[in-house]
């Protein structure tokens, strides 16, 4: 999993590289409940004039909404943190503040930014309803950045932020204090990172908020719907590679075939096209080509101190019920948590009451750094879990064995694999599976997926490598699953480095095999052939003159299958978009194949250059040497409908022995649940 952690954690990674980022890069975490949107209407200025109001629930009592140029009558400040009146969003160099209602909010970033301190206190009011509700954001410092409900000067309720500039709805049950006179006091005494607090829309109500899961997932849905039009307008967005309806996605998570459906989950930020606020998105398919988007499946349980739901897998329990396993990130060391499917379509999940299922205590004396990404498999009637991490400065894969059928209790078996490169201090997203009489271990390290073919000894708990390779170079954070026929399927994530309402997509799902020499062979699933449209076939074409398909193919999504004899040529180039850098280049002397944004790779010895190329707007997948070498990239510019394709050679005579070129139709990626197509 690629991630940037909150300031409560030192675990930071971008494309597998460990980096330390300032905490202000944290993405939004959660948004206010959609039912609170009506609070944006202008409300009374003074606690002295508090009354019931029409927006929201008609019998609610507004304490303050902070819409004026000054704080409401009777509110008093100390220090400089709160300024002279409400803020209207971010202040100075503060990152974007979202989730508040109307135009104003309390924001203690005034003065010396996170270095300012002070208090903001309301005049007295009578607690006349069962609940007190408010929006809160800013730093997580329970003793320093907090809101308190005071009765006779003594705090009866308190809350702090979540290290986020996205305000979240919170509610206190104050039924036992009904009729008492109280005050709100907002305090900022922190001067370090996230040393501020954001508050808005303080309301007394008799209406209890929905449960946290319902509230947070509804908020996520609302945010995604708002971003869909921008995402759909981007010309580089793939048409048949799977992608989220909008916003940021990264690692594929928990693919599983269940009750006739292929399900895929994925790391997902519903609130922006940058990393942050990790949920699990969800989609399902009958064929792994056409997809139906579902509502987000897993959410960070803020009430349990959870900030992010990191990567993991889905595996059936003994009773057949799918169970999701993932790394839970909060203001503590990482833990491995579980959630059980509560509906047949895997749309509804319930967090396990026994979380954490595995914690650092389980690892005994081994102190695992960067510990995450559980992946489950079974063998000889037992169920095992592997995770990635670092031990004593070396990247490792760790293994555990389930000791109950509900998969809620685990025994630590130790590290089964140490990365052979001493410079690799951490392993991410380990996957392991039996394949063609061998064991295949995949690891994500420093921006690439490595394959290790060998043997796993379940008695000694050690994996022995026989052959090492790179799989789908350019993809990251792999996931393995089995399809209905039992074939092993590979998914990988592609980063797009742009933010037009979306970011990230998945490589084409591909089948894996192991060749007799131990090479991992990757080929796209056959169902993609159903997207083929217009077909051009050419044979025995000499490249003494360029092969130019301009005018013969149209559209921005193509499939090319080429068998080229380099002959005496020093190089052969396939120009996907003539006049641009979208070239696939082959050097005959070194047998080096180069695609955009990737280092050259050496093809195995063979007399011919055999390529299968998928172009999908900005997405590019290349399968070479019958799948022994595979690469993926995202193009700087998409193809244009009339750009054409040209194949040229230099330094001698080359021949296109066979070429099959297809215009590709878009897959059905049904985003209607999010307001898309």
C-alpha positions in Angstrom: 0.0 0.0 0.0 1.2 3.5 -0.8 0.6 5.9 2.0 1.4 9.1 3.8 0.7 8.8 7.5 -0.6 11.2 10.0 1.8 13.0 12.4 1.0 10.3 15.0 2.9 7.8 12.9 6.3 7.8 11.4 5.2 5.3 8.7 5.4 7.2 5.4 5.6 5.7 1.9 5.3 7.0 -1.6 5.6 4.3 -4.4 7.3 2.1 -1.8 10.0 4.7 -0.9 10.1 5.7 2.7 9.8 9.5 3.0 9.2 11.8 5.8 6.5 14.4 5.1 5.2 17.2 7.2 1.9 16.6 8.8 0.2 19.3 6.9 0.0 17.1 3.8 -2.6 14.9 5.5 -5.7 14.6 3.4 -9.1 15.2 4.6 -10.5 12.5 6.9 -14.2 12.7 7.3 -17.0 15.1 6.2 -20.0 16.3 8.2 -23.2 14.3 8.1 -25.2 15.1 5.0 -28.3 15.8 7.1 -26.4 18.8 8.5 -26.1 20.7 5.2 -29.2 22.7 6.0 -27.4 24.4 8.8 -25.7 26.6 6.3 -28.6 29.1 6.6 -27.9 32.2 8.6 -28.6 31.6 12.3 -29.0 33.8 15.4 -25.9 35.9 16.4 -26.3 35.6 20.2 -26.7 33.0 22.8 -29.0 35.4 24.6 -31.4 35.2 21.6 -31.1 31.5 21.1 -34.3 30.0 19.6 -35.6 27.1 17.6 -34.8 27.5 13.9 -36.2 26.0 10.7 -33.1 24.5 9.0 -32.4 20.9 10.0 -34.8 19.7 12.8 -37.3 22.5 13.5 -37.0 22.1 17.3 -33.2 22.3 17.4 -31.6 25.1 19.4 -28.6 26.8 17.8 -25.9 27.8 20.4 -23.7 29.4 17.7 -23.0 29.1 14.0 -20.2 31.7 13.7 -21.4 33.4 10.6 -20.8 37.1 11.6 -17.8 39.3 11.3 -17.4 39.0 15.1 -18.1 36.3 17.6 -21.7 36.2 18.8 -22.7 38.4 21.7 -21.3 37.3 25.0 -18.5 35.1 23.6 -15.1 36.0 25.1 -11.5 35.3 24.1 -8.1 35.1 25.7 -4.8 35.0 24.0 -4.4 35.4 20.2 -5.3 32.0 18.7 -8.9 32.8 18.0 -8.5 36.3 16.6 -11.3 38.9 16.8 -14.0 36.8 15.0 -14.7 33.8 13.0 -12.5 32.6 10.1 -13.9 32.0 6.7 -12.0 28.9 5.8 -8.2 28.5 5.9 -6.0 31.2 7.4 -2.6 32.1 5.9 -0.6 29.1 4.9 -3.1 26.6 6.4 -4.2 23.8 4.2 -7.8 23.9 2.9 -10.4 23.7 5.7 -13.6 21.9 4.7 -16.7 20.5 6.1 -18.0 23.6 8.0 -21.4 25.0 7.1 -22.1 28.5 5.8 -19.2 31.0 5.5 -17.7 31.1 9.0 -16.2 28.9 11.7 -14.0 28.9 14.7 -10.4 28.4 13.6 -7.5 28.9 16.1 -4.9 29.2 13.4 -4.9 33.0 13.9 -1.9 34.9 15.2 1.3 32.8 15.1 -0.5 29.9 13.3 0.1 26.7 15.2 2.2 28.7 17.7 -0.7 30.8 19.0 -2.7 29.9 22.1 -5.9 31.1 23.8 -9.5 30.3 24.7 -13.0 31.1 23.3 -15.8 30.9 25.8 -19.6 31.2 25.4 -22.0 33.0 27.6 -24.1 30.7 29.9 -27.0 28.8 28.3 -29.5 26.2 29.6 -29.2 22.7 28.3 -32.7 22.3 26.9 -32.3 19.2 24.7 -30.9 15.6 25.0 -27.9 16.0 22.7 -25.3 18.7 22.0 -24.0 18.5 18.4 -21.1 20.3 16.7 -18.6 20.1 13.9 -14.9 19.6 14.9 -11.6 19.5 13.2 -7.9 20.4 13.8 -5.4 18.7 15.9 -5.7 15.6 18.0 -4.4 16.9 21.4 -7.0 15.9 24.0 -5.5 18.1 26.7 -4.6 21.1 24.5 -6.9 21.5 21.5 -10.3 20.7 22.8 -13.9 21.8 23.2 -15.4 21.4 26.7 -19.0 21.6 28.1 -18.6 23.3 31.4 -21.2 23.2 34.3 -20.2 25.3 37.2 -16.8 25.7 35.6 -16.2 21.9 35.6 -15.8 20.0 32.3 -18.6 17.5 31.8 -17.8 16.5 28.2 -14.7 17.1 26.1 -13.6 16.4 22.5 -10.5 17.0 20.3 -9.9 17.0 16.6 -8.5 14.2 14.4 -5.4 15.8 12.9 -7.6 16.9 9.9 -8.8 20.1 8.4 -12.1 18.4 7.4 -14.6 19.1 10.1 -16.6 16.1 11.3 -20.0 16.0 13.1 -19.8 14.9 16.8 -22.5 14.6 19.4 -22.7 14.4 23.1 -25.5 12.8 25.1 -26.3 15.5 27.6 -29.7 14.1 28.8 -28.4 13.8 32.4 -27.5 17.5 32.4 -30.8 18.7 31.0 -32.0 21.9 32.7 -28.6 22.8 34.0 -26.8 26.1 33.0 -23.6 25.4 31.0 -21.0 27.1 28.9 -18.9 26.0 25.9 -15.2 26.6 26.2 -12.8 26.0 23.2 -9.2 25.8 24.1 -5.9 25.9 22.1 -2.8 25.6 24.3 -0.8 23.6 21.8 2.1 25.2 19.9 3.5 22.3 17.8 2.2 20.4 14.7 -1.6 20.4 14.5 -1.7 22.9 17.3 -5.1 24.4 16.5 -8.8 23.5 16.6 -11.8 24.1 14.3 -15.4 24.3 15.5 -18.7 25.1 13.9 -22.5 24.7 14.1 -23.0 24.1 17.9 -26.6 22.9 18.3 -28.8 21.4 21.0 -31.1 18.7 19.6 -33.3 15.8 20.6 -32.4 13.9 17.4 -29.6 11.4 17.7 -27.1 11.2 14.8 -27.1 8.0 12.8 -24.4 5.4 13.8 -20.9 6.2 12.8 -20.8 3.8 9.9 -24.0 5.2 8.3 -22.9 8.7 8.9 -19.4 8.4 7.5 -20.3 6.3 4.5 -23.1 8.7 3.6 -20.6 11.6 3.8 -18.2 9.7 1.6 -20.9 9.1 -1.0 -21.8 12.8 -1.1 -18.2 13.8 -1.6 -17.7 11.3 -4.5 -20.8 12.4 -6.3 -19.6 16.0 -6.3 -16.3 14.9 -7.9 -17.6 12.6 -10.6 -18.3 15.3 -13.3 -14.7 16.5 -13.1 -13.2 13.0 -13.3 -15.4 12.0 -16.2 -14.2 15.1 -18.2 -10.5 14.1 -18.2 -9.5 12.8 -21.6 -6.7 10.7 -20.2 -9.0 8.6 -18.0 -9.0 5.0 -19.1 -12.1 3.5 -20.8 -11.6 -0.2 -20.0 -9.1 -0.3 -17.1 -10.9 -0.4 -13.8 -10.9 2.9 -11.9 -12.8 4.5 -9.0 -15.8 6.7 -9.8 -13.7 9.7 -8.8 -11.0 10.9 -6.4 -7.9 9.1 -5.3 -7.5 5.3 -5.4 -4.4 3.2 -4.8 -3.8 -0.5 -3.8 -6.2 -3.1 -4.9 -7.5 -4.9 -1.8 -9.2 -8.2 -1.1 -10.2 -9.5 -4.5 -12.5 -12.5 -4.1 -14.9 -14.6 -6.2 -18.1 -15.1 -4.2 -21.5 -16.3 -5.2 -20.9 -15.8 -9.0 -19.3 -12.3 -8.6 -15.8 -11.1 -8.8 -15.3 -8.4 -6.1 -12.5 -5.9 -5.9 -11.8 -3.5 -3.1 -9.3 -0.7 -3.2 -7.6 2.0 -1.2 -9.8 5.1 -1.6 -10.0 8.7 -0.5 -13.5 9.9 -1.1 -12.6 13.5 -0.3 -9.9 14.3 -2.7 -7.7 13.3 -5.7 -4.6 13.1 -3.4 -3.7 10.4 -0.8 -5.5 10.7 2.5 -8.4 9.3 4.6 -8.1 5.8 3.5 -11.3 3.8 3.1 -12.0 0.6 1.1 -13.8 1.3 -2.2 -15.7 -1.6 -3.7 -16.9 -2.9 -7.1 -18.1 -6.2 -8.5 -18.1 -7.9 -11.9 -19.3 -11.0 -13.6 -16.3 -11.1 -15.9 -13.5 -8.8 -14.5 -13.9 -6.5 -17.5 -17.3 -4.7 -16.9 -17.8 -3.5 -13.4 -20.6 -2.2 -11.1 -19.4 0.4 -8.6 -20.7 -0.2 -5.1 -20.7 2.1 -2.1 -17.5 2.3 -0.1 -17.2 -0.8 2.0 -14.8 0.0 4.9 -14.4 3.3 6.8 -12.0 4.5 9.5 -13.8 4.1 12.8 -13.0 7.4 14.4 -14.8 6.6 17.6 -12.3 3.7 18.1 -9.3 5.9 17.3 -8.9 4.7 13.8 -7.6 7.2 11.2 -7.1 5.0 8.1 -8.2 1.6 6.8 -5.0 0.4 5.1 -4.5 -2.5 2.6 -5.4 -6.1 3.2 -7.3 -9.1 1.8 -10.7 -10.9 2.0 -10.9 -14.6 2.9 -13.8 -16.9 3.8 -14.2 -18.1 7.3 -15.0 -21.7 8.1 -18.7 -21.0 7.7 -18.1 -19.5 4.2 -18.7 -15.9 5.3 -16.1 -13.5 3.7 -14.0 -11.6 6.2 -11.9 -8.6 5.4 -8.5 -8.3 7.1 -6.7 -5.0 7.0 -4.1 -2.8 8.8 -5.7 -0.3 11.1 -3.9 3.0 11.5 -4.5 5.4 14.4 -2.6 7.3 17.1 -0.9 4.0 18.1 1.2 1.3 16.6 -0.4 -0.5 13.5 -2.8 -3.3 14.2 -4.4 -6.0 12.0 -8.2 -5.7 12.2 -11.1 -7.6 10.7 -14.6 -6.9 9.4 -17.2 -9.5 8.5 -19.5 -9.3 5.5 -23.1 -8.6 6.7 -24.8 -8.9 3.3 -24.7 -11.4 0.5 -23.5 -8.7 -2.0 -20.6 -7.8 0.3 -21.9 -4.2 0.4 -22.3 -4.1 4.2 -19.5 -4.9 6.6 -19.3 -5.0 10.4 -16.1 -4.5 12.3 -15.2 -7.4 14.5 -15.9 -7.0 18.2 -12.6 -8.8 18.8 -10.4 -6.2 17.1 -7.5 -5.9 17.1 -7.1 -9.5 15.8 -3.3 -9.2 15.7 -1.3 -6.6 17.5 2.4 -6.0 18.3 1.9 -8.1 21.4 1.4 -11.1 19.1 4.9 -10.6 17.6 6.5 -11.2 21.0 10.1 -9.9 21.1 10.2 -9.1 17.4 9.6 -5.3 16.9 8.3 -5.0 13.3 8.6 -1.7 11.6 6.2 -0.6 8.8 4.0 -3.6 9.8 0.9 -4.0 7.5 -1.0 -5.5 4.5 -2.3 -8.9 5.7 -2.8 -11.5 3.0 -4.5 -14.9 3.8 -4.2 -18.3 2.2 -4.9 -21.9 3.2 -2.9 -25.1 2.9 -3.5 -28.6 4.3 -6.6 -27.5 6.2 -4.9 -24.6 8.0 -5.3 -20.9 7.4 -2.3 -18.6 7.3 -1.7 -14.9 7.1 1.4 -13.1 5.8 2.2 -9.4 6.4 5.0 -7.1 5.3 7.4 -5.0 7.3 11.0 -4.6 8.5 12.9 -6.5 11.1 16.3 -5.4 12.3 16.6 -3.1 9.3 15.8 -5.8 6.7 12.6 -6.2 4.7 10.7 -9.3 5.8 7.5 -11.3 5.2 6.0 -12.5 8.4 3.6 -15.5 8.8 0.8 -16.3 11.3 -1.5 -19.2 11.7 -5.2 -19.0 12.6 -6.0 -21.0 15.8 -9.8 -20.7 15.6 -12.3 -21.2 12.7 -13.6 -17.6 13.0 -10.1 -16.3 12.2 -10.0 -14.0 15.1 -7.1 -15.5 17.0 -3.6 -15.9 15.5 -0.3 -17.5 16.4 3.0 -15.8 15.2 5.2 -18.1 13.3 8.0 -15.6 12.5 9.6 -14.3 9.3 9.5 -16.7 6.4 11.4 -14.5 4.0 14.1 -11.9 4.2 14.6 -9.7 1.1 17.9 -10.6 -0.6 18.9 -7.0 -1.0 20.3 -5.5 2.3 19.2 -2.0 1.1 15.5 -3.1 1.2 14.4 -2.2 4.7 10.7 -2.8 4.3 8.3 -5.0 2.3 4.8 -4.1 1.4 1.8 -6.0 0.1 3.1 -9.6 0.2 1.0 -12.1 -1.7 1.7 -15.8 -1.8 0.0 -18.7 -3.6 0.7 -22.2 -4.9 1.1 -22.2 -8.7 2.2 -25.0 -11.1 3.9 -27.1 -8.5 5.8 -24.1 -7.0 5.1 -21.3 -4.5 4.9 -17.8 -5.8 5.7 -14.9 -3.5 5.1 -11.3 -4.6 6.4 -8.3 -2.8 6.1 -4.6 -3.4 9.4 -2.8 -2.7 10.5 0.7 -3.8 8.1 1.2 -6.6 8.0 -2.3 -8.2 6.4 -5.7 -7.7 9.0 -8.5 -7.4 8.2 -12.1 -8.0 10.0 -14.9 -6.1 9.4 -18.5 -7.3 10.4 -21.2 -4.9 9.2 -23.5 -2.1 7.4 -22.7 1.2 8.2 -25.2 4.0 5.3 -25.1 6.4 7.2 -27.1 9.0 10.2 -24.8 9.2 8.2 -21.7 8.2 10.8 -20.7 5.6 10.4 -19.7 1.9 13.3 -20.6 -0.4 13.8 -18.7 -3.6 14.6 -20.4 -6.9 14.0 -17.6 -9.3 13.5 -13.8 -8.9 11.9 -11.4 -11.3 9.8 -8.2 -11.8 6.2 -8.5 -12.5 4.2 -5.9 -14.5 7.0 -3.3 -14.2 5.4 0.1 -13.4 2.5 -1.4 -11.3 2.6 -1.6 -7.5 0.8 -3.1 -4.5 -0.2 -6.3 -6.2 -3.1 -8.6 -5.2 -3.6 -12.2 -6.1 -6.9 -14.1 -6.3 -8.5 -17.0 -8.0 -11.2 -16.8 -10.7 -14.2 -19.2 -11.1 -12.0 -21.6 -13.0 -9.3 -21.6 -10.4 -6.8 -19.6 -12.4 -4.5 -17.3 -10.4 -5.3 -13.6 -11.2 -3.0 -10.6 -10.8 -4.2 -7.1 -10.1 -1.8 -4.1 -9.7 -2.2 -0.4 -9.1 -1.1 2.5 -11.4 -0.4 6.0 -10.1 -1.2 8.8 -12.5 0.5 11.9 -11.0 -2.4 14.2 -11.8 -5.5 15.4 -10.1 -8.3 16.1 -12.5 -10.9 14.8 -10.1 -9.3 11.3 -10.1 -6.0 9.6 -9.6 -5.1 6.0 -10.0 -6.4 2.9 -11.8 -5.8 -0.9 -11.9 -3.8 -2.8 -14.5 -5.7 -5.3 -16.6 -6.5 -8.4 -14.6 -4.1 -11.0 -15.8 -3.6 -14.8 -15.4 -0.3 -16.0 -14.0 1.6 -19.2 -14.9 5.1 -20.4 -14.1 7.2 -21.6 -17.0 9.5 -24.6 -16.7 12.5 -22.4 -16.1 10.7 -20.6 -13.3 9.7 -17.4 -15.2 6.4 -16.0 -14.2 4.2 -15.6 -17.3 1.5 -12.9 -17.2 -1.3 -12.7 -19.8 -4.5 -10.5 -19.9 -7.7 -12.5 -19.2 -9.3 -13.6 -22.4 -12.5 -11.7 -21.8 -10.9 -8.4 -22.9 -11.2 -9.8 -26.5 -14.9 -9.1 -26.2 -14.1 -5.3 -26.4 -12.5 -5.7 -29.8 -14.0 -3.6 -32.6 -12.6 -2.8 -36.1 -9.8 -5.2 -37.0 -6.9 -4.8 -39.3 -4.6 -7.7 -40.2 -1.3 -7.3 -42.0 1.4 -9.8 -42.8 5.0 -9.8 -44.2 5.3 -6.0 -44.4 8.9 -4.8 -44.9 9.8 -1.9 -42.7 12.1 -0.5 -45.4 9.2 1.9 -45.6 7.2 2.7 -42.4 4.1 0.9 -41.7 1.5 3.7 -41.2 -2.0 2.9 -40.0 -3.1 6.5 -39.9 -6.6 6.7 -41.3 -7.1 3.0 -40.9 -7.6 3.0 -37.1 -9.5 5.6 -35.1 -10.2 6.1 -31.5 -8.1 6.4 -28.4 -8.3 2.8 -27.2 -6.4 0.1 -29.2 -5.0 -3.4 -29.0 -2.0 -4.3 -31.1 -0.5 -7.8 -31.5 2.7 -7.7 -33.4 5.3 -10.3 -34.4 8.3 -8.5 -35.8 11.5 -10.0 -37.2 14.2 -7.3 -36.5 16.4 -8.7 -39.3 19.4 -6.5 -39.8 17.8 -3.4 -38.2 19.5 -1.8 -35.2 16.2 -0.8 -33.7 12.4 -1.0 -34.2 10.0 1.7 -32.9 6.2 1.6 -32.5 4.9 5.2 -32.5 1.6 5.1 -30.7 1.1 8.8 -31.1 3.4 10.2 -33.9 5.0 13.4 -33.0 4.9 12.7 -29.2 6.9 10.7 -26.7 4.5 7.8 -26.7 6.9 5.4 -28.4 7.8 1.7 -27.7 11.4 1.3 -28.7 13.4 -1.9 -29.2 17.2 -2.1 -29.5 18.2 -5.2 -31.4 21.8 -5.5 -30.1 21.0 -5.3 -26.4 17.4 -6.7 -26.8 16.3 -3.8 -24.6 12.7 -2.8 -24.7 11.7 0.7 -23.6 8.3 2.2 -23.0 7.4 5.7 -21.8 8.4 6.5 -18.1 10.1 3.1 -17.6 13.7 1.9 -17.6 14.7 -0.4 -20.4 14.1 -4.1 -19.8 16.0 -7.0 -21.5 13.9 -9.5 -23.4 14.8 -13.2 -23.4 16.7 -14.5 -26.4 14.4 -15.1 -29.3 14.6 -14.5 -33.0 11.4 -12.4 -33.1 10.0 -9.3 -31.2 6.6 -10.4 -30.0 4.5 -7.7 -28.4 0.9 -7.4 -27.2 0.0 -3.7 -26.5 -3.1 -2.2 -24.9 -3.6 1.5 -25.2 -6.5 2.9 -23.3 -6.6 6.7 -23.4 -3.6 7.4 -21.1 -3.1 3.9 -19.9 -0.5 1.6 -21.5 0.0 -2.1 -20.9 2.7 -4.0 -22.8 3.1 -7.8 -22.8 6.4 -9.0 -24.4 7.8 -12.4 -25.1 4.5 -14.2 -24.7 4.0 -12.6 -21.3 7.5 -13.3 -19.8 8.1 -9.6 -19.6 5.3 -7.2 -18.8 5.3 -3.4 -18.3 2.8 -0.7 -17.6 2.8 3.1 -17.8 0.6 6.2 -17.9 1.1 8.4 -20.9 1.6 12.2 -20.7 -1.0 12.7 -23.3 -3.8 10.4 -24.5 -4.1 9.3 -28.1 -6.3 11.4 -30.3 -8.9 9.7 -32.5 -6.9 10.5 -35.7 -3.4 10.1 -34.4 -2.8 6.7 -36.0 0.0 4.2 -35.3 3.3 3.9 -37.2 6.0 1.2 -37.0 9.5 2.1 -38.2 13.0 0.6 -38.2 16.5 2.0 -38.3 19.9 0.8 -39.6 18.7 -2.1 -41.6 15.8 -4.2 -42.8 13.1 -5.5 -40.4 9.8 -7.2 -41.2 6.4 -7.2 -39.6 5.6 -10.8 -39.9 2.1 -10.4 -38.5 0.1 -7.5 -37.1 -3.4 -7.6 -35.7 -4.7 -4.2 -34.7 -8.1 -3.6 -33.0 -10.1 -0.6 -32.1 -11.3 -1.2 -28.5 -14.7 -0.4 -27.1 -15.0 0.9 -23.6 -15.9 -1.4 -20.8 -19.0 -0.8 -18.8 -17.9 0.7 -15.5 -21.2 1.6 -14.0 -20.9 4.6 -11.7 -24.6 5.4 -11.5 -24.7 4.9 -7.7 -22.4 7.9 -7.5 -24.2 10.0 -10.1 -21.9 9.0 -13.0 -22.7 7.3 -16.3 
